[in-house]
Amino acid sequence: MIVKEYQNQFAKLANHIEGLDDTFFTSCFINGLKEELKPEVKMFNLKTMMDVIALVKLAEDKASDHR
């Protein structure tokens, strides 16, 4: 699944949950990534979903270039 699809599915689910902060959602989003993308994102210790999504898209592009 490409990141954009994952992002859309995640957002649909997250919109039904109230009372949790961005840190929780960011952690859940990262944990749901493909295994090859997780280390690239975790090493930066990003705190916002916008930053994580931007980095994941770059990591996905990098991974697809190496295939």
CORCORHU-V842277 format. One record per pair of residues at least 6 apart in sequence whose C-alpha atoms are under 6 Angstrom apart, sorted by the first residue. I is the first residue (numbers start at 1). J is the second residue. Records with the same first field share a line. If there is no record, write none. Layout:
I=J / J
This chain:
26=49
